[in-house]
């Protein structure tokens, strides 16, 4: 035995053992040790990510794309819903009167309608006003002038008190009405399209969520494979499944949060790129509209969802490994 | 009460090979003993049954009269903390320092940091590696690596230490040094069971010897019988 070993006298040993006993603590020491275990797992996970920057970037990138696609669709639908909601809120009914009905006659019909209980207001738009608006909003002014006379009829813009469905039907029975146009019809169609879009977004979210889960699971599985010997040694030293699993769960969760953050950043970047072009488009219709982001609750939900996907992927991968590493004969 | 007891233990592997047949023996606390036999006699299987890498096909392995076969996942992990293991190939974590390798069983057990530092330095002092705690295993000699493995096995003060051919790769003098280190362990309350096929070394240690042959326990020689 070497000299260093021989120096370990009984007295020396006893004094060190006594020091070890003094270091043992109560509940606070146990909480600190629990905290140490988690800190150990967290630091191990970050270390593993730092050791493989390319693999980490690829995993986070693929996950972020899988998250951003349904998220972008949802955001688009939410904005379309908001925009269509603003327009459709008026629930207007446009009654195009027969050509040849003059303005006093149109005003008389409007007065009759204003007395109805289911009518909130009636605005008469004369052929001249209609032509002026048409000139402002289209490039066909020259062609209209070439006709020589105004082909537009008088229009009554009727604002119903309720949803206007029954009123629109009764207005169609007016002898002086040529066409009755009710906004609710196209609004219903738009609403159906939006619902369909929301369904597509859900299906995409589930499919791509499963894809993200598999990406994390596979990355963690490869990490476990490369550390199989280390895990086996730890198990022989008494590591519980929880101890083995914990660093990988942290790893999956970190992947998830990083991917969620990147997905949100990509989404905001896309919104910033699209906003000027959209503003120009909306302005050409004489309106203005700004894209809405996911908001604080949406951001938190995206990050929590991404974290859950990462965590679950890692949990599945480690669970598979741990089931295979039970003592032979179990 | 015996610390460890094998009660008519047999182990048959999936391919049909029977590594152990009706093996029975008991080990008392504070004892040091050897398991010897030719290659394939069943020494490694016997140790694997103790540290729960394998389960017996028949019979029972009992530690302090608790049947190890009845332990489930968490119980297996907790039981393994009560058995220090030294491997022939050391099985050190090559990307961790000597300190981190030795500290691993204590980290796993959730020992407070301050206590880990004290215990690791104490045991490194015992095995003569106080000056090498920051070194990586690849910077150490084979003998030093084996001593790190021993330090790791005893740092949590397990009641039982098992070693599988711990001197297999060492030169004779180093092998004697390592065996003397094991022989000192019972003084600290650790029972030691060493599997070795190095008969001259085993005889030199003058401890109890279990002899295995083709999976059967053919002899149980007490220390007094080996005395000169």
Contacts between the chains, C-beta under 8 A, distances in Angstrom:
chain1	res1	chain2	res2	distance
A	1	B	128	7.6
A	1	B	177	5.2
A	1	B	180	5.1
A	1	B	181	6.6
A	2	B	128	4.8
A	2	B	177	6.9
A	3	B	128	7.7
A	4	B	125	7.5
A	4	B	128	3.6
A	4	B	129	7.7
A	4	B	130	6.5
A	4	B	131	7.8
A	5	B	126	6.7
A	5	B	127	6.4
A	5	B	128	4.0
A	5	B	181	7.0
A	7	B	125	7.6
A	8	B	125	5.6
A	8	B	126	5.0
A	12	B	125	7.7
A	13	B	122	7.4
A	13	B	126	7.6
A	13	B	188	7.4
A	16	B	118	6.7
A	16	B	121	7.9
A	16	B	122	4.4
A	16	B	125	7.7
A	17	B	122	7.4
A	19	B	118	5.5
A	20	B	115	5.8
A	20	B	118	4.8
A	20	B	119	5.7
A	20	B	122	7.0
A	23	B	112	6.7
A	23	B	114	4.7
A	23	B	115	4.3
A	23	B	118	5.9
A	24	B	112	7.5
A	24	B	115	6.3
A	25	B	112	6.3
A	29	B	112	4.9
A	30	B	110	7.7
A	32	B	112	6.0
A	32	B	113	7.6
A	33	B	110	4.5
A	33	B	111	6.5
A	33	B	112	4.9
A	33	B	113	7.9
A	34	B	110	6.8
A	36	B	107	7.9
A	36	B	110	7.5
A	36	B	112	7.2
A	36	B	113	5.8
A	37	B	107	7.6
A	37	B	110	5.5
A	40	B	107	6.1
A	229	B	91	7.6
A	230	B	93	5.6
A	233	B	91	5.1
A	233	B	93	6.5
A	233	B	104	7.8
A	234	B	104	6.9
A	234	B	108	6.5
A	235	B	77	7.2
A	235	B	80	7.4
A	236	B	51	6.2
A	236	B	53	7.2
A	236	B	80	6.2
A	236	B	85	5.8
A	236	B	91	7.7
A	237	B	80	6.7
A	237	B	81	7.4
A	237	B	85	7.7
A	237	B	104	5.8
A	237	B	105	4.7
A	237	B	108	5.6
A	237	B	152	7.5
A	238	B	77	5.3
A	238	B	78	6.7
A	238	B	79	7.8
A	238	B	80	4.1
A	238	B	81	3.4
A	238	B	105	6.4
A	238	B	108	5.4
A	238	B	109	6.7
A	239	B	77	6.2
A	239	B	108	4.8
A	240	B	73	7.7
A	240	B	74	5.7
A	240	B	77	4.2
A	240	B	78	7.7
A	240	B	108	7.9
A	241	B	73	5.9
A	241	B	74	7.4
A	241	B	77	7.3
A	243	B	77	7.8
A	243	B	108	5.8
A	326	B	73	7.3
A	326	B	76	8.0
A	327	B	52	5.1
A	327	B	53	5.8
A	327	B	54	6.1
A	327	B	55	5.4
A	327	B	76	6.4
A	328	B	53	7.0
A	328	B	54	5.0
A	328	B	55	6.7
A	329	B	54	5.8
A	329	B	55	3.1
A	329	B	56	7.3
A	329	B	57	6.9
A	330	B	55	6.1
